Amino acid sequence: NNDIWGGGKRWFSINLGSEKKRGRRDSERRSKIREASSSRKSPLKHPLWKKLIARGKKGSSILNRGQFGVPVDSDTMPRVYLSRYAAPIPAVLVALKQQLLINNGLRLEGVFRVSASKVKKDMYKDQLDHGNFEGCKIEDVMCMASLIKEWFRCLPTPLLNVLDANSINEVSTSTKPEGAVIPELLFRIPEPNHSIFLWLLDLLTMVCYYGKLNRMNPKNVAIVIAPNLYAVPEGLPPM
């Protein structure tokens, strides 16, 4: 299939597959997974997140704008600098990932695929928007995965729409080896989109690492995540 959508899914799946293979060989990555799972590393304790909660209790107009549906380069969105990425990552994403890890959400069958309770998901979303989110109950961990997807889906401009349609389609039509095409396209993504996309790939690599438990391989993950990252430009056929 040479359409744009086929190229996008293939590119996304290849990225996850290559990350997964590298992760299995890299003991340092596994160490970081265990480290991230520790509550002692909670981003909820990060100064920026504490500031966000404090502002929420005061009813700041900044927080009234919410953490969802905000441009990735918005000055109103609290961010956290992480050593692996050139640009800071939105604190809301870091907190949701932390809750996924400490509640063993990555091991659950169908994580990122199975729908969460809308009532509970909306409750946590409201807490995040108003700065009073303090974590989730273990039985609600699927809401954290759903909210990560929703954060990307609600962006005014989808994360990967900074790439033109021809660049996406290039993945499926190029005669170059996959190892040459994928990195070339990846580095066309400007910051902060580039760092946020790498952050997402790292998280989804961890999901695939537990694939035997959660039954989410790179292809399955790409199917449920890719639609939240790219929208077909007007005038082009549906993907």
Number of C-alpha atoms within 10 A of each C-alpha: 9 11 17 23 22 16 22 25 22 23 24 21 20 18 22 26 17 13 19 22 13 13 17 13 10 11 11 10 15 15 11 11 14 11 13 17 19 13 15 10 12 17 22 23 14 15 11 15 22 15 13 25 22 15 18 21 12 11 13 14 12 16 21 13 14 18 25 22 15 18 16 21 11 8 10 15 20 17 18 19 12 13 8 11 15 14 17 17 22 18 21 27 23 20 24 23 23 23 27 24 22 17 19 13 25 27 21 19 16 19 23 26 18 14 13 18 13 11 10 14 20 13 14 21 22 16 17 23 21 25 26 18 21 14 19 17 10 13 9 19 24 26 30 26 24 20 22 20 20 15 17 24 21 16 17 12 17 19 22 21 16 14 15 12 20 11 15 23 19 20 25 21 14 11 9 11 9 15 11 10 16 18 11 12 15 16 10 13 17 12 15 17 19 20 19 20 19 16 18 18 17 19 17 22 25 21 26 26 22 16 19 11 14 19 17 25 20 24 16 16 23 21 15 15 20 21 18 18 18 21 18 16 11 7 6 9 10 11 12
